[in-house]
């Protein structure tokens, strides 16, 4: 199902790209010349991942540099690209293959994790909801979302099954994949503590596993120090994109909702970023509204996954990227899969698929839906 959906999404993306003119020129392509099919996989951050895969990290003091992008996904692209031939297109194609395979593995692990809490039918529904989440099209692009998703779900499943060593290893991969991977650690510690039960020895092993998961983050900080003299140079690079994490996490959402409630038409019709901010803000708001229901159904650890997964991007005061950050939050499809009523699922899945298609069409045509 996962690979079939990726194929269908690729066709939809291609048709969107040849039907509607690009919103802007992003000045890079998969091949040496524009290609209406392959270029749909490589938008925005894909260019930075290619640069790391093909040429490595390049620290630029006082300016934007690729240290903002954590290393596991571009390293996999590098190895895959070299195996395929080492040309520019090979690195991009390797990135696509990695994303597709990681997405398929992530859905399989999500099904196994869902079976811990749900019946077979509910677990299948959870997988479908994850696949057609409004911003799940990122799982098929040259982005790190699929790798992060499979690592996050894999670590959670390993913790639930008390496979502590596996949890530490997969967790290290997670924290080496995306900047906010480290923010999930307290939530996963909660999951591990609950899974370990009341005995002291399993709890010590559980916390050690979660502690081991920070290794990916620590190693990247060490590498950052070797090339820049600062273990947190990646953080200052992020700031140069205009992000200012550490603020009130609700300010950005509140600003979008104020505009939507007070003058929706003027906001959406006249604001250059308004439709994209509204799209992202609505997804993040829905995720936050689901938190108490997730807590009641699956426990505080899963609820904390949602809150902490969105805490860092929300604290920047911007809406961009919120849909993408929400796509990996596996408690959301778990909650939806647990709902009763076939009619309800038909409405929810249809609506989600429609938003997915809209987001995909905007993204491949280089609209600012990051």
N, C-alpha and C positions, 0 to 999 in steps of 0.2 A: 504493500500500500504506500509506504513512504517514498519509494523510488518512482512509483506510478504517479503520485501527486507531484513529485518534482518534475517529471516529464510534462505533465499537463501544465504546470505553472510556467515551464520554459516556453511552451507553445503560446500561452497567453501573453507572456512577456514579449515574445517576438512579434506577435500580431499587434500588440500595443505600440511597440517601437516603430513598426512600419506604417501604422495607421495615423498616429499622432506625432507631430513634430517635437523634437527634444526641447525641453524648457530652457536649457542652457548647455553650453559646450564645456565639458569637464576636462578637455585637453589630454586625455589618454585613452587608449584603446587596448583590447586584448591582443590583436595582431598589429602589424605595423600600419595598417590602414583600417578605417572604420568597417565594422561588420554588424549588421542589424540584429543578428542572432546572438553572437558571442558577447558583444558589448553589454547586453542586458544583465550579464552576471557580474560585471565589474563597474560599480558606481561608487563614488565618494571614497570611503575608507579603503576600498579594494586597491586603489593606487598606492596607498601607503604600505599595505601588506605586501604588494608586489615588490616595492622598493626594498623592504627588509629581506624578503626571500631571495631576491636576486643580488643585492649589493650589501646587505647587512645594515647594522645600525649606524647612524651618522649623527653625532652630537653637535649641535649648533648652539653655542653659548649666547643666551639672550634672545633667542628666536625660536620659532616652531621647529621641532625635530621629531623624528619617529620614535623616540624613547617613550612617547605617550602610548604606544601600542605594545602590549605585553607579548612575550615571545613564542609561546607554544605553537599557535596557529601558523604564523609566518615561517617558523622553522620546519613544520611539516610540509608547508608549501615548497620550501627550499629543497628538501630531500626528494619530494615527489617531482618537482620541476626538473631537477637534475636527472632523475631516472627517465623522464620522458624525453629528454634531449637537451635541456638547458637553454632553449630559446625563450624569448619573452612570453609567447603564448603558452609555453609548457608550464610556466609557473602559475599562470592564471587557471589553466585547465586542471592542474594539480589541486589548486584551491577549491575549484568546483567539486572535484571528486571527493576531496576530504570532507567538504561540507555535506555532500549527499550521503556519504557512508556514515558519517557521525550522526546525521539526522536519523537515518534508519536504525542505527544502534541505539540512539537515544529513545526512540519510540518503543523499541523492544524492551529496554530497561524500564521505561515508564509503565509499560503493561505489567511487568513483574512487580514493580513497586505498587501499582494500583491494586494488584491482587492481594497485597497485604491488608488492604482496607476495604476493597470492594469485591462484588461478585464478578464473574467473567464478563457479563454484559456491561456492567458499570466500568470495568477496566477498558473494554474496547471503546466505549464512548469517550473515556478520558483521552485515549490515544487520538481519536478523531478530533476532539476539541483542540488538542495540542497542535495537530497538523494544520488545522484551518483557523487558528488564532488570527485575529486581524492583522498582526504584524509578523506572522510566521513565515512570510516570504523571505525574510532574511536568512532563514535556514538553508535556502538554496543558492545564495549568492556567495561571492568571495568575501565573506565576513566570518568572524570567529564565533558567532552565535551557536552553531551546531556543535562545535567542539566544547564550548562552555556548557551547553545543555546536557550533553552526554556525560560530562564529568560531574556536574552537579547532581543529576539524577543517579548516576552510578555511585557516587559517594553516599548519598542518602540511602540507597538500597543496601549497600554494604554495611552501613551502620545499623539498619533495621535487622539485618541478618547476622550481626555481630561478627562480621569479617573485618576485624580492626586493621590489619595490615593492608588489606586491599583498599579500605576506606582512606587510609593515610596516603597511599600512592595516588589514587584517583583524585583525592582532594588536593594534592600538590599540583597535579595537572590543572585542576580548576583554578587555583590561585595564580598559576603561571599563564593563564589564558586571557583574563580580562582584569582591568584595573579594580573593579568592584568585587572581584572574587573574595578578597579578604574580608569584606563586610558580611559575607554569609557565615563566617566561622562561628560567631556566637549562636546563631540559629541552629547550625548543625551540631554544636556542642549540646544544645538543649535536646535535639533529637537523639543524640548519642546517649546522653544521661538517662533519658526515658527508656530507650531500648535496652540499656544495660541492666535494668532492674534495680533491686535494693541491695545487692551484694557489693562489697567494697572492691574486690579484685576486678570484676567486669567493668565497674565504673572507672577505675584507674586506667584500664586498657582503652576504654572509650574516649576518655579525655586525652590520652596519649595519641590516639589516632587522629583526633581533631587537631591536636597540636602539630602533629606531623604534616597535616595538610597545609600548614603555613609555609612549608619548605619552598614551594614554588615561588611564592611572593618574596621570601627572604633571599633566594638565589638571584632573582631578577634585580632586587635592590643592590646586591653585591656586585652584579655585573654593571649596573648603572654607575656604581662608584668607580669601577675600573676604567670606564671610558669618559667620565665627566668629573670625577672627584666629589660627587654628591650622590649618596644612595637614593635620594628622592628627586633626582633630576627629571624623572618621568612625570612627577607631580607638577613641577614648575612648567614643563612642556604643555601639560593639559591646561594650565592657567592661561597660556598664550593663545588658546582657542576662544578665549572669552568666558570660560567657565570659572565660577567662583564658588566652589563647594564650601559648605560650612554655614550657610545661611538658614533661615527658617524654611523647612522643607515644604511648607504649604503655601508660601507666598506666590510662587509661580502659578500653581494650580488656581489659587484664588483669583489672581489677576485675569486668567483666561475665563473663568466662570463668571466673574463680574461682567466682563464684556459680552459674554454669550447671553446672560440674563437681562442685561440692561438694554443693549442695542445689538441684537444678534445679526440682523441683516447688514447694518453698516460695518460691523466688525468683520464678518465673513466676506463681504463683497469688496471691501476697500482695503483691508489689511493684507499686505504682501505675504506675511507668514501666518495669517490668521487661520486659514483652513487646516494647515499642517499642525499648528499649535493646538487647535481644537481636537484634531484627530488623536494626537499623542496624549493630550490632557484627559480626554474621555476614557481612553484605555487605562491610564494610570489611576484615574478616579474610580473606575469600576473595580480595579484590582484592590485598591485600599478599602472600598466598601465591602469586599468579600472577606476581609480579614477576620471579623468576629465569627462569621459562619465557618470559615476554615478552622478557627481555633476550637469551636464547639464540636466540629465533626472529626478533625484529625489531630488536634492538640496544639499547644502553644508553639512548639518548634516549627511546625509547618506555617503557622501564622507569621512567625518571626522571619521566615524565609521571604515572604512578600514584603514585609515592612523594611527589612534591612536590604533587600535587593533593590528597593526604590529609594532608600534614604540618601545615598550619595548623589544620584542624578537630580533628585528633587531639591536637595540642598543648594544646588547651583542656581536656582531661581529661574531656570529655563525649561521649556517644554520639549525641546527637540531631543529625540532619542528615547523618550519615555516608553513609547510603544515597543521599541526594540528591546529595552531592558525588561519589559513586562513579559515578552515572549518566552523567556526561559523559566518563568516562575511556575514550576510544575504543580504547586498546590491548586492553582486556578483550574486547569483541566480536571484535576482530581475532584474538586468540588462540583464542577458542572457534570461530570460523569456520574456523580452520586445522586443527582436529582431524579425524581420520579416523573413519569408521564411522557408518553411518546410524542404527543402534540407539542409539549414544551420543548423537547429536544429538536423537533423539526424546525420550530421557529428560531431557536437559538443557533442551530447549525446553519440554517439558511442565512440568517443575519450575519453571522461571523464570516461565512464564505463570501458574502457580498462585500463586506468591508475588506476582507483579504484581497479580493480582486481589484478593488479600488486602490488600495495601498500599493499593490504590485504594479498596476498601470502607472501610477504617479512616480513610483521609485525608478522604474526602468526608463522613464522618459525624463529623468534627471530633475524632477521636482525636489525641493528641499525637505524631503521626508526621510531624515537621516536614520 
